[in-house]
Amino acid sequence: MRKQTGFTLIEIAIVLVIIGLLLGGVLKGQELITSARVRNLISVQDGVKAAFFGFQDRFRAYAGDYLLATTNITGATVNGNGNGRIESAGTCGAIAGCVAYENIGAWDQLSHAGFINGTYTAAATAADTTNPKNPYGIYLDLQYDLLYGLGTVLKHNLKTGGQIPVEIVAEVDRKIDDGAPLTGAFQFSTYQGNGAAAPTGAAVASPACTSTALPATAIWNATNGSTNCGGASIF
């Protein structure tokens, strides 16, 4: 008689159970990481929005655009031109200490006024190397421009920065707004910042962050796996 060798059904079942548990743990861990990143992005957006309105309420001016920041805020290094817009290429004229790049000066004024954590000191140049960053290492941007949604009306908005996977941005939108990339108070943004490339919408190129350029039917294009997307909270 020959003795047969191999796995029994019980042994195979045990192995399959172990593999299932391992896969379940990996998937659950990934889900927890994703949830943490979504919460982090939402927390940053909420914190900066609160700082933006708090600064406006205290000084009756927008951070970065405040004309008397170096006079009234201890440690502030730059002033704005006081025209009611946070711009990336403002006109200073003869204003002492004025920075043309008010979107960079905004972080200087917000931090020294105590509205955000950390110290961000702006120089009178276009360099944004002291801006706060998102979890993917891309600068945030607080500015009066068109880099949100379809960008038809100039508005103040806070950009998350790019290099964020589309499924993360989509989840942020679902939790704080309407879940649609081209409508509501949180929309898709092509802001590049210090990223290698700007996020793209459906009307530009593939892989795109949005399914279409039509506001009424656009959705976040979560199926294409784009890892370079971003959004903006509109004020």
C-alpha positions in Angstrom: 0.0 0.0 0.0 1.2 3.6 -0.8 0.7 6.3 1.7 -1.0 9.4 0.2 0.4 12.8 1.2 -1.1 16.3 0.9 -3.3 18.8 2.8 -6.4 17.7 4.4 -9.7 19.7 4.0 -9.4 20.9 7.5 -5.8 22.3 6.9 -6.9 24.0 3.7 -9.9 25.5 5.5 -7.6 26.9 8.3 -5.2 28.4 5.7 -8.1 30.1 3.9 -9.5 31.5 7.2 -6.0 32.9 8.0 -5.7 34.5 4.6 -9.2 36.0 4.9 -8.3 37.5 8.3 -5.1 39.0 6.9 -6.9 40.5 3.9 -9.6 41.9 6.2 -7.0 43.4 8.4 -5.2 45.1 5.5 -8.4 46.5 4.1 -9.6 47.7 7.4 -6.2 49.4 8.0 -6.4 51.1 4.6 -9.9 52.3 5.4 -8.7 53.7 8.7 -5.9 55.6 7.0 -8.2 57.0 4.4 -10.7 58.1 7.1 -7.9 59.8 9.0 -6.7 61.7 5.9 -10.3 62.8 5.1 -10.7 64.1 8.7 -7.4 65.9 8.5 -8.3 67.7 5.3 -11.7 68.7 6.7 -10.1 69.9 10.0 -7.6 72.0 8.1 -10.3 73.6 5.9 -12.5 74.3 8.9 -9.6 75.7 10.9 -8.5 78.1 8.2 -12.0 79.2 7.4 -12.6 80.0 11.1 -9.3 81.9 11.2 -10.3 83.8 8.0 -13.6 85.0 9.4 -12.1 85.6 12.9 -9.4 87.8 11.5 -12.0 89.7 9.4 -14.2 90.2 12.5 -11.3 91.6 14.6 -9.5 93.8 12.2 -12.3 94.6 9.7 -10.0 93.4 6.9 -8.9 90.3 5.1 -5.7 88.5 6.2 -3.0 89.3 3.7 -4.8 92.4 2.5 -4.7 94.2 5.9 -3.1 97.6 5.4 -2.0 98.1 9.0 -0.8 94.6 9.9 2.7 95.6 10.9 1.3 98.4 13.1 -1.4 96.4 14.9 -0.2 92.8 14.9 2.9 92.0 16.9 5.5 90.2 14.8 3.7 90.7 11.5 6.2 91.5 8.8 4.1 92.5 5.8 1.1 94.7 4.9 -1.5 94.4 2.2 -2.9 97.1 0.0 -6.3 97.2 1.7 -8.4 96.9 -1.5 -10.6 94.1 -0.1 -9.0 91.3 -2.1 -6.3 88.7 -1.2 -4.4 88.8 -4.4 -1.3 87.1 -5.8 -0.1 90.1 -7.7 -1.5 93.2 -6.0 -0.4 96.8 -6.4 1.5 98.2 -3.5 2.3 101.8 -4.6 3.9 103.7 -1.8 2.4 101.5 1.0 5.1 100.8 3.6 5.9 97.1 4.1 3.4 96.1 1.4 3.8 92.6 -0.1 2.3 92.2 -3.6 1.7 88.6 -3.0 -1.0 88.9 -0.4 -1.9 85.2 -0.6 1.5 84.5 1.0 1.2 87.5 3.5 -2.1 86.0 4.6 -0.4 83.2 6.5 2.1 85.7 8.1 -0.8 87.9 9.4 -3.0 85.0 10.5 -0.2 83.3 12.5 1.1 86.4 14.2 -2.4 87.4 15.1 -2.9 84.0 16.8 -5.6 82.6 14.5 -3.5 79.6 13.2 -0.8 77.5 14.8 2.8 77.9 13.7 4.7 80.9 12.6 4.7 81.8 8.9 6.9 84.8 8.0 6.4 86.2 4.5 9.1 87.9 2.4 8.1 90.5 -0.2 8.6 88.0 -3.0 6.5 85.3 -4.8 8.1 82.5 -2.8 5.5 80.5 -0.9 7.9 78.2 0.9 6.5 79.1 4.3 2.9 78.3 3.5 1.2 75.5 5.5 0.9 72.2 3.6 -1.6 69.4 3.1 -0.8 65.8 4.2 0.7 65.2 0.8 3.3 68.0 1.0 1.5 70.6 -1.2 1.0 74.2 -0.2 -2.5 75.5 0.8 -3.6 78.7 -0.9 -5.9 81.4 0.3 -6.7 83.8 -2.5 -9.2 85.8 -4.5 -9.2 84.1 -7.9 -10.9 81.7 -10.4 -9.1 78.5 -9.5 -12.2 76.6 -8.4 -14.8 74.7 -10.3 -15.4 76.3 -13.6 -14.0 79.6 -12.4 -16.4 82.1 -13.8 -16.7 84.6 -10.9 -13.7 85.8 -8.8 -14.1 84.8 -5.2 -12.1 84.2 -2.1 -11.4 80.5 -1.7 -9.1 78.1 0.3 -7.5 75.5 -1.8 -6.5 72.1 -0.3 -3.5 71.8 -2.6 -3.0 69.0 -5.1 -1.5 65.5 -5.1 -4.6 64.2 -3.2 -6.2 60.9 -4.5 -9.5 61.6 -6.1 -11.4 59.2 -3.7 -10.1 61.3 -0.7 -11.3 64.6 -2.2 -14.6 63.1 -3.2 -15.2 61.9 0.4 -14.3 65.3 1.8 -16.9 66.8 -0.6 -19.5 64.3 0.5 -18.9 65.0 4.2 -18.9 68.8 4.1 -20.9 69.8 1.0 -23.0 68.3 -1.9 -20.5 65.7 -3.2 -20.4 67.3 -6.6 -17.1 68.7 -7.9 -18.5 71.7 -9.8 -21.2 73.0 -7.5 -21.6 74.0 -3.9 -19.3 75.5 -1.4 -16.5 72.9 -2.0 -15.4 72.4 -5.6 -12.6 70.9 -7.7 -9.5 73.1 -8.1 -6.7 73.0 -10.6 -4.3 74.8 -8.2 -0.8 73.4 -8.6 1.2 75.0 -5.8 4.5 73.2 -5.5 3.2 70.0 -7.1 4.8 68.5 -10.2 1.6 69.1 -12.2 -1.7 70.8 -11.9 -4.8 68.6 -11.2 -6.9 68.2 -14.4 -10.6 68.2 -15.0 -12.5 66.3 -17.6 -12.4 69.1 -20.1 -8.6 69.2 -20.0 -6.9 65.8 -20.0 -7.0 62.2 -18.7 -6.7 60.9 -16.0 -9.1 63.5 -14.9 -10.5 64.3 -11.4 -14.0 65.0 -12.7 -16.2 63.0 -15.0 -17.5 65.9 -17.1 -17.2 69.7 -17.4 -21.0 70.1 -17.0 -21.8 71.3 -13.5 -25.3 69.6 -13.3 -24.0 66.1 -14.1 -20.3 66.2 -13.0 -19.1 63.7 -10.4 -15.7 63.0 -8.9 -14.1 60.5 -11.3 -13.2 58.0 -8.5 -12.9 55.1 -11.0 -9.8 56.3 -12.9 -7.6 56.3 -9.8 -6.2 59.8 -10.3 -3.7 60.6 -7.5 -3.4 64.3 -8.3 -6.6 66.1 -7.4 -7.5 69.0 -5.2 -10.5 71.1 -4.0 -11.3 74.5 -2.8 -13.7 75.9 -0.1 -15.4 79.0 -1.5 -16.2 81.9 0.9 
